[in-house]
Amino acid sequence: MTDTENAATDAPERPIRDEDGAIDTALVEQVSQALLLSDLTTLRAVVADMHEADLGALLEALDPEERTRLISLLGRDFDFTALTEVDDSVREEILETLSPETVAEGVRDLDTDDAVYILEDLDEADKQEVLDRLTPAERIVLQQGLDYPEGSAGRRMQSEILAVPAFWTVGQTIDHLRQTDDLPERFFEILVADPAHHFVGSVPLDRLLRTRRPVEIATLVDEDSRSVKATDDIEDVARLFQRYNLIAVPVVDEASRLVGVVTIDDIVDVIEEAADDDVKQLGGVNADEELSDPVREIARSRFSWLFVNLFTSFLAAAVMSLFEAQLSQVVALAILAPVVASQGGNAATQTMTVAVRALATQELGGWNLRRFVTREMIVGLINGVGFALITGLVAALWFGSQGLGVVIAIAMVVNLLAAAMAGVAIPVLLDRFGIDPAVASGTFVTTVTDVVGFFSFLGVAAIWLAHA
């Protein structure tokens, strides 16, 4: 054994992540040093058995040139599944630097859903180069997944499935499981298909193992077995998992033939991605933006919504200009007007966030929509009265004017009611017109509360000043 091997063997095992869950800095430095020295022994000792999620975090922590070098040095010891765990921009950057031969060798041993997830980021020419280096059987399976629409169940499914005929016995099925080498890596139920490979139903593993060997599989088939079509939207499939507490669901083509299975690990990623997209879009940020994106791309993607926001801000300013005479008479109006608008904007954002999320999960419709609107209006009225009392008292004491306190109190009630209505109506209307409410709601809702807030406060103030 060489000195390097002895050092790698005797070195204490480093923690992979720190107390905050981030990849350990000392581990990153150790890998960087090993890459600099081309110390393959240390790299294998540290990285080879690392979980793909940890390996993905390590890749993101390394410098761009180190990522490619790590993959090249490890060769077949590098788990390409780790590329499904990194930001899209990092994965695209890595794939651009790897040869088609390396990518083909890396995806060859992956589950089809992971391989498709990696290959779909390549442009058509590079994708075809990789596919051409696979065996015909491997190429057909991956091409089938890539041919399904982006965001469909077909893109996320594993083509490796376990299906048996209904006339088999429990004993035959168990023997088949024990004797077959190319079973899926993980499975939770036995799928049942007819001779034409049409989906019949499924049998949970626990029910199979608790049943005597002579019993036919047909008697164990779950009558409530669900399947999805390969063309179904993956977010709709995710809602099916949430609603019925599923672990896996078979995927069928238009002729109801089994083509794959979607499992819970993929659905967790889908739910996380959907939530991440909603949070970003509510803030006017591109859903595809990642922490690793270049500054120029981020600035360009954010500019459009900032420009829209600038335009709507001028609209609110135009409303204030209508009351220029009153503002010049009473300076307190200019000081207090933003308070009303800001409070309405915050209240509207609260309602809008709940509404957008309910629309995304298909919980806002029919009688539920009416109940939600009524609830939010009552909440707006209660909060409006509460804050009217607070702001009215503060304004009256601050500026020594009871009339000004009454003005801002009335405006506060009006604006919080408008905020509640806008927070529901705008997302619902955008959704009805086929516009993603998560993308556009924020700007329009803020505009409504600004305009209503300024107009109600300054309008009531104008009436008060006219009779003062």
N, C-alpha and C positions, 0 to 999 in steps of 0.2 A: 504494500500500500504506500502511495506517495505521501509526501509531507502535506500537500494540498488536500488530499483525501482525508488524511488524519485530522487536519484542522477543521475540515467541514464536518467530520463525524463527531469530533470532541466538542465542537462549539455548542454552547447552550442554545436551546431552541428559543428564537425570538418571538414575542407576541406579534400577531398579524395586524391587530387593530388596537388603537389606544382606548382610553376610557370613554371618549366621545364617539367611538365607533368609526373614526377615520383610520385609514391605513397608517400603520406605525412608521414614523419618520425614519427611525433607525433601520427598519427593514428596507425602506426605499433606498437609503444610502448604501446599505450592504449590497443590494442588487445592482445599483449604479456602479459601485466599485468593481463588482464581479464582471459586469459588462465591459468596463474599461480595460480589465485585464484578460478578457475572454476566458474567465474562470468558469468553465462549463460544469465542473464538479459542484461548485458552490451553488450555481444557478439551479442545477437539478435538485440539490438537497433542499433548497429554499422554496422553489416554485413548482416542481413537478407534481407534488401531491396537493397543491393548494386548490381550494374550492373555486369554481369559476367566478363566483361573485367577488371573492377576495382578489383573484387574479385580474379581474376587470378593474377593480379599484387601484391595483398596483400599476396597471397600464396607464390609467389616467394620471397617476402621480409622476410617472416618468417623463422625461423630455421626449419630444416626437422622434428624434433619431434613435433614442434608446429603445423605444417600443419595437421598432422594426428589427433592431439588432437582437433583442431578446427572442423574438419569434424565430429569426433565422438561426440563432445558436441552438435553441432547444429543438428545432426540427419537429419530429413526430412526438416529442415529449410535451410540446405546447398544446394545451387544450383550447381549440378554436371556439368552444362554447363561451369562453370569456369575452369574445367580441360581441356577444348579445347583451352583455352587462355594462357596456360603456356608452357614453354619449354618442349620438349619431355622427356628430362632426369628427369625433375621435376615431370611430370605426371607419368612416369614409377616408380619413387621412391615412390610416393604417393600410386599408385595402389598396389605395392608390400606389403605395410603395412596394407592395408584394407582387411577385410574379404570378401569372395565372396557374402555373404548376404548383406553387406553394399553396394558393387558395384552394385549388382542386383537391390537393392531398389533405388539407385541413378540414374541409367540409365533408369529405368522404365518409368519415366515421361518425358524423353527427346525426341526431334525429332530424327527420326531414323538416320539422317546423323551425329548428334552429338554423339549418342550412339555408332554407328559403329566406329567413330573416336576414341573414348575412348577404346572400347573393342579390336580394332586391335593391340593395344600395349601389350596386355597380351599374355603370351605363351598359347599354345593350351590347356593344362590341366586346367589352371585357367580360360581361356575363356569358356571352356565347363562347368566348375563348376558354373559360373555366369549364363550362358544360361539355365542350368538345374533348376535354381531357379526362372525363369520367367514362365509366363503362356504359353501354347502352341502357342497361337496367337502371343504373343510378341516375342517368340523365333523364330518362322518361319520368321517374318519380318526382325529381326536382322541377322539371319543366311543367309538370301538371300543377304543382303548387304555385309556381310563378305565373301561370296562365290565369289563375283566379284573380278577381279584382282586388286592388289594394284595400286593406281594411276589412276583408271578408274572412269568414271562418276557414275557407280553403287555404288562405295564406298562413293561418296559425295552427293548422291541424298537423298531427303526426300521421304519416302514411303507414307506419308500422302498427298494424292492428292484430288482435287475436280474435278470430271468429271460428265458430264450430257449428256443424249442422244440428238441428233440433232433435234428430233421431239418435244422436250419440247418447251414451250413458254417462253418468258421473265418473265412473271408473275409466272409461275411454278418454274422457276429457283430462282427467288428472294424469293419466299415463302420457297423453300427448304433451302436457305441460312439462313433464319431467324429461321427455326424450327429445324435445325440440330445442335446437341450439339458438335459433334466430328469433327468439321471442322479443317483444318490446322490452326496453330496460325496466320500465315500471308500468303496471296495469292494475286496475282496481275492480274490474269486472270482466266477465267473459261475454263477448258479443255473439249473438246467434243469428245465422243467416241461412236463407234457403239455397237450393242448388244454383240459382241464378245470381247469388250474392246479394240479394235484397235483404235489407235489415228486418229482422223479425222481432228482436228484443234483446235484453241483456240479463245476465245472471250475476249477482254480486258474489265476490269470492267467498265471503263468509258463509253464504247460503250453500254454495257448492261444497265447501269443505265439511259442512255439518250434515250432508246428505249421504245416504248409503250408496255404494258403487253401482248397484243395478238400476237405480232410478234414472229415467230418461230426462235429458236436459229440457225437453219441451215442457215438462211439468213444473220446472223451476223458473221459467221465464217471467220476468217482472212485467206485469200487465201495464204498468205506468211508465214503461221505458220511453224516454224522449230522444229524439234525434233532431239535428239541425241540417239545413242545406248548406252546401259548400259556398254558395253565393250569399248567404245571410250575413248581415253586418255583424262584425265581431262584438260591437258594443251591445247589440240586441242579445247576442249569445251570452255575454257577461251578465246581463240582467236576468236571464234564465237561470244561470248558476246561482245568483243571489236569491232569487225568488224561491227556488226549490232545493237549495243547499246541495247542489250537485258537486261531484268530484271529477267526473268525466262525462262527456256526451259524444256519441258517435256522429259522424258527419256523412251525409249521403249526397249523391248527385241528383240530377233532375229525374232520373229513373228509379230513385230510392235505392240504388246500389251503394254499399259501403265503400267509402274512399278514404276514411281516416277517423281520427278521434281528437277532440280538443280536451285538454286536461286542465286541472285547477291552477297549476303553476303558470300556465300561459294566461289564464283569465285574471289572476292577481296582477300580472304586468299590464293587462289591458285596462283594468280598473284604475291602477295607479297612473297610467298614461292619460286616461280620460280626465281624472281629477286634476292632474298636473296641467293639462291643456286648459281646463276651465279657469283655474286660478290665474294662469298667465294671461288669458284672453280678457278676463274681467279687469285686469290692470292695463289693457291696451298693448300687451306684449305678444309677439308672434308665438304661436303654440310650439313651433319647432326650435325656438331659441334655447341654447344650452350654455352652461357656464364656460365651456371651452370654445365658444364661437369667437371669431375675430371681431375686433372693435368696429371695423368698417361695416361689416354685415349687420351687427346689432344696431348701430346708429341709423343705417338705412331702413331697417325694418321698423324701427320705432318712430321714424320721422313722420310717416303718413298719419298716424293717429294723433300725434302731437300737433300736426297741422290742422286736423279737424277740430281738435280741442281749442286751438288758437282762434279759429273762426267762430266757434260757439261762445268763446269768451268775449269776443267783440260784440256778439249779439246781446250778451248780458250787459256789457258796457253801454250799448246803445239804449237799453231800457233806462239805465241810470241817467243818461244824458237828457231824457225826457223831463227829468225833475231837477234840472240844473238850477233853476231859480230857488227851489226849496232847499237844495243842498247848500247854496250860497248864503241863505238866510240862517239856517241852523246847522252848524258844523257837526253837532251830535248825530245828525242823520247819516253823514258820511262815515262816522265812526261805528255806528250800530248796524248799518245795512249789511255788512259782510257777516255779522253774527247770525242774522236770520237766514241768509243764503247758505252759510256753512252748516248750520244745524239741520236744515232741510236736506242738504246734500248727503250728510252722514246718515240720516234716517232713511233716505231713499236707497242708499247703498246697502243698508241692512236688509231691507225688503227685497231689493233686486237680487242680492246674493242668494236668498232663500228661493226666490222665484226661478232663477236660472238653474239652480241645482235641481229643483222639482221638475222643471221641464226636461232636463237631461235624463232624469230617471223615470220619466213618463208618469209622474204622480200628479201632475197638474192638468186636470181636464174635467169637463162636465160639472157635476155637482161639487166636486172638490175645488174647482176653480172659484165657484161662487162663494163657497165657504172661506176660501183663502182670502179673497178680496174683502169680504165682510170682516174677517178677523183683523186684517192689516189696517183697514179704515178705523176700526175701533181702537186698535193699538195707537194709530196716528193721532186720534182724537184725545186719548188719555194722555199720551206723552206731550201733545200740543198744549193742552190745558196746564199740565204740570210745569213745562218749561215757560209757558206764558206767564205764570205767576212768578217764577224765579227771575226771568229776564225783565219783566215789567217792574218788579221791585228794585232790582239792581239799577235799571235805567233811571227810575224816578229818584232814587237816592243819589246816584252819581251826578246827574245833571240838574237835580232839584226841580224836576218837572213831572207832575203826576200825569199830565196829558201825554207826554212822551212815553211814559211807562205803559199807558193804555194802548198807544199806537203799536209799540213793539209786541205787546201781548197778543193783540188781534192778528198781527202779521205772523206771529209764531204759530198760532193755531192753524191759520190758512195754509201756511207753507208745509207744515208737517202732514196735514191732510193731503195736500198735493203730492208730497213726497211718497206717501203710501200708495196713492193711485198710480203715479208714474212708475214706481218701483215694480208694480205688477203689470200694468198695461203695456209698457214699452217692451219688456222681454216677450210677453205673450204675442203682441202684434208682430214683432220681428220674426218670431218662430212661425207664425201663420204665413208670413210672406217668404218663408224659406231662407231667412237670414239667421245665422248663428247668433242667438241672443248674448252669448258669452263674449262675443267679439265687439258688438256695437252698443250694448245697453248702457255701459258706464258713461260714455260721452253724452248721449241723449238725455239720460236721467239727470245728470249734473246740470245740463243746460236748462231743463225744465225747472228744477228747484232754484237755480240762480235767477231765472227770469221771473218766476212766480214770487220768489222771496223778495227781490228788489221791487217788483211792481206792487205787491201787496203792502210792503212796509212804506215805501215812498208815496204810494197812492193814498193810503190812509193818512199819512203824514200831511199830504197836500190838503186834504179835507180838513184836518185838524188845524193847520195853519190858517186856512181860509176863514175859520170860525173863531180863531183865537182872539 
